[in-house]
Amino acid sequence: MTTTPTLKKAVILLSGGLDSATVVAMAQAQGYQCYTMSFDYGQRHRAELHAAARVAKERGVVAHKVIGLDLDGMGGSALTDSSIDVPETLGEGIPVTYVPARNTVFLSLALGWAEVLGARDIFIGVNAVDYSGYPDCRPEFVEAFERLANLATKAGVEGQGFTIQAPLQNMSKADIVKAGIALGVDYSQTVSCYQANDQGQACGKCDSCRLRAEGFANAGVSDPTRYF
């Protein structure tokens, strides 16, 4: 008698952007049953939530969950406070588009869902090569959160440890685009712009737009981004 092997489960943070869409495809290629999680946290670029839903549907994930958070109530970021302009050029230091503790909060909620699901892998699309200098995108942060996850949970204490997967960590944006194309990612469904309009059209000027455009150009791939 043969038995069908049980597929591994993974929770994947899905913003609706280029990177996270690629991560979903990568996890599926590794044989994971994918459960995607997005956050309605008061971001000004809410079109990304619609993009995340499109990507989840197109990729055929098992379930897609949207969690509401009031990060705009705290402010402190150009992405959550309309009184702070999204910069069109990079200055020195950590940019004002940094959202305080965002990835820590997101990973914590993903950890909770993973424990409920019996998933032991959590995927996040952070990158330490082509990124904006956010402290919660660094390898040190990912490693530290993995230690925390295994200290702070019942599953971790009982020896069923969690792994935080960051497969894009050391890839350039061009390499990410190439990998996604090879896995059949439809990047026209994604939204990366920090100030995209309600139709998902991008400004073409913010740091996220610049990095995305450079990624497609350097990969030699036609850019499907719609601009306003």
Buried (B, 14 or more C-beta within 10 A) or exposed (E): EEEEEEEBBBBBBBBBBBBBBBBBBBBBEBEBBBBBBBBBBBBBBBBBBBBBBBBBEBBEBBEBBBBEBEBBEBBBBBBBBEEBEBBEEEEEEEBBBBBEBBBBBBBBBBBBBBBEBEBBBBBBBBBBBBBBBBEBBBEEBBEBBBEBBBEBBEBBEEEEEBEBBBBBBEBBBBBBBBBBBEBEBBBEBBBBBBBBBEEBBBBBBBBBBBBBBBBBBBBEBEBEBBEE
